[in-house]
């Protein structure tokens, strides 16, 4: 067991609490860096998609898991980022400009949607963001001059300093870089006054206000940051799918994002990554075992969405901490090894405020 | 010197006059208690001062500045902190984080510098932590520093809420029933802390309280309310022997 003996406040602020953390995260980064040399093109593509979804997942986690605001419109933000990036690229703007612009313009859209929905929470906010999502989806379909409508258009290959970013491996590395950046920025935000203000808003608005937290300002800010990160993911998503069409950004995608956050575990950045792995890899797993399932279950239509739904229900019922909660329990089990107690794994019935409808 | 003044404040919810032309002054450095039966309008007065409600008429003056229309989130920055009757902590955060949120009104760093965690943000964080540790030491909360609020017993949470209010470094502290839900020992401890806060930190306190022994122990002046109106004001003894107050609590006519 490891006991942390703290001698300086600095130790509460650092991103990695001790050398063990540094070692394991360093090893993880190393593994992910050399993965393209080991795994095949297909798996690298899928892993890249996990990164992209994790970026959006981290963005949504800040909103749902830390601030307690729900959004069923994040597919629209992903779409806005994707279209801004792809359209500008097609006009000849360099990739190093279009990708940040995709994030920034989506952040502005997020602030614009965040502002009028400030007074809403729970179901009402869910409905408002759902409506926003379907409006944006319609815009993608009808604004044919820019988006090409239902026909869509092929996304140009990006170049950085003249080097084309081709194939799954190129996008894989760019996505990894953006993911690390987004994680770093989020962790910084969470250890700053703004991060604490977010948690305060989630847990008690009235008391947050009497602590001097300007609710409207922070809610708009978080909406903007969350949307901006999703927009960055969108810019990368355009290169992952290579051909942009409006039907990619429907409500089901928004629900997938929410699944990432809930299955991953509310209120944890690690949860967003684990959730993204789950959401991207489960369909692949189904595809692999599909043909071996008895009684033709594998050929039933709608197997994938129903499995997602089932898992979501089970997670909310039996594991409110999500995959992150399972991870923490596992770590605790090993740490305490022969002294496991029944009570330490008893299901906690306390829910974070964001899981309740107010 | 008068720190806070309520001039003829009223608030109406529909047909109900929750607070009806109430006026009082609070002097620098005193403990001013508000007592009264349930529904007398005590907590409503707190909600008016912390600007959760807006008075229908009347004025609120703090340090010679009118705060009747100041937005609620600016109140803490002016130096007015409060606790809540039913504890409004942030249950899914640690004690340390809860107290740090109390430092929010003193934070001056921009969002962009927070996103990249500039050295200035780090320095500000360390400074806030030092202040918070002072409060933790003052209230003896060291052993709970890293516990989630949700896992703490009620009595401790009550103290944490007091600590969070102290982290604001207020000039005026509003305590809404600091002893509610506490046992006799804990109430006594709360009384000592209130005295310490007044004497050592020099913070002026307005307190809503039902426990008369606590009121007697710490108050300099007491105001009794009923149905939103002031019944009596004066020293604890004067107010408790006031015939109107006895009538409001016990009902019926008072034997002369």
HADDOCK unambig.tbl for C-alpha pairs under 7 A between the chains (distance, minus, plus):
assign (segid A and resid 9 and name CA) (segid B and resid 126 and name CA) 6.44 0.50 0.50
assign (segid A and resid 9 and name CA) (segid B and resid 129 and name CA) 6.99 0.50 0.50
assign (segid A and resid 10 and name CA) (segid B and resid 126 and name CA) 7.00 0.50 0.50
assign (segid A and resid 185 and name CA) (segid B and resid 115 and name CA) 5.05 0.50 0.50
assign (segid A and resid 185 and name CA) (segid B and resid 116 and name CA) 6.11 0.50 0.50
assign (segid A and resid 188 and name CA) (segid B and resid 114 and name CA) 6.31 0.50 0.50
assign (segid A and resid 188 and name CA) (segid B and resid 115 and name CA) 5.47 0.50 0.50
assign (segid A and resid 188 and name CA) (segid B and resid 116 and name CA) 6.42 0.50 0.50
assign (segid A and resid 188 and name CA) (segid B and resid 117 and name CA) 5.71 0.50 0.50
assign (segid A and resid 189 and name CA) (segid B and resid 114 and name CA) 5.71 0.50 0.50
assign (segid A and resid 189 and name CA) (segid B and resid 115 and name CA) 5.23 0.50 0.50
assign (segid A and resid 192 and name CA) (segid B and resid 114 and name CA) 6.08 0.50 0.50
assign (segid A and resid 193 and name CA) (segid B and resid 104 and name CA) 6.35 0.50 0.50
assign (segid A and resid 196 and name CA) (segid B and resid 97 and name CA) 6.98 0.50 0.50
assign (segid A and resid 196 and name CA) (segid B and resid 101 and name CA) 6.15 0.50 0.50
assign (segid A and resid 197 and name CA) (segid B and resid 101 and name CA) 6.71 0.50 0.50
assign (segid A and resid 200 and name CA) (segid B and resid 90 and name CA) 5.94 0.50 0.50
assign (segid A and resid 203 and name CA) (segid B and resid 90 and name CA) 4.99 0.50 0.50
assign (segid A and resid 203 and name CA) (segid B and resid 91 and name CA) 6.60 0.50 0.50
assign (segid A and resid 204 and name CA) (segid B and resid 88 and name CA) 6.51 0.50 0.50
assign (segid A and resid 204 and name CA) (segid B and resid 90 and name CA) 6.25 0.50 0.50
assign (segid A and resid 207 and name CA) (segid B and resid 88 and name CA) 5.90 0.50 0.50
assign (segid A and resid 209 and name CA) (segid B and resid 72 and name CA) 6.38 0.50 0.50
assign (segid A and resid 209 and name CA) (segid B and resid 73 and name CA) 4.99 0.50 0.50
assign (segid A and resid 210 and name CA) (segid B and resid 50 and name CA) 6.87 0.50 0.50
assign (segid A and resid 210 and name CA) (segid B and resid 72 and name CA) 6.53 0.50 0.50
assign (segid A and resid 210 and name CA) (segid B and resid 73 and name CA) 5.87 0.50 0.50
assign (segid A and resid 210 and name CA) (segid B and resid 75 and name CA) 6.92 0.50 0.50
assign (segid A and resid 210 and name CA) (segid B and resid 76 and name CA) 6.09 0.50 0.50
assign (segid A and resid 211 and name CA) (segid B and resid 76 and name CA) 5.73 0.50 0.50
assign (segid A and resid 211 and name CA) (segid B and resid 101 and name CA) 6.94 0.50 0.50
assign (segid A and resid 211 and name CA) (segid B and resid 102 and name CA) 5.70 0.50 0.50
assign (segid A and resid 211 and name CA) (segid B and resid 104 and name CA) 6.71 0.50 0.50
assign (segid A and resid 211 and name CA) (segid B and resid 105 and name CA) 6.78 0.50 0.50
assign (segid A and resid 212 and name CA) (segid B and resid 73 and name CA) 4.28 0.50 0.50
assign (segid A and resid 212 and name CA) (segid B and resid 74 and name CA) 5.67 0.50 0.50
assign (segid A and resid 212 and name CA) (segid B and resid 75 and name CA) 6.69 0.50 0.50
assign (segid A and resid 212 and name CA) (segid B and resid 76 and name CA) 5.04 0.50 0.50
assign (segid A and resid 212 and name CA) (segid B and resid 77 and name CA) 6.28 0.50 0.50
assign (segid A and resid 212 and name CA) (segid B and resid 104 and name CA) 6.48 0.50 0.50
assign (segid A and resid 212 and name CA) (segid B and resid 105 and name CA) 5.17 0.50 0.50
assign (segid A and resid 213 and name CA) (segid B and resid 73 and name CA) 5.52 0.50 0.50
assign (segid A and resid 214 and name CA) (segid B and resid 73 and name CA) 5.40 0.50 0.50
assign (segid A and resid 352 and name CA) (segid B and resid 92 and name CA) 6.74 0.50 0.50
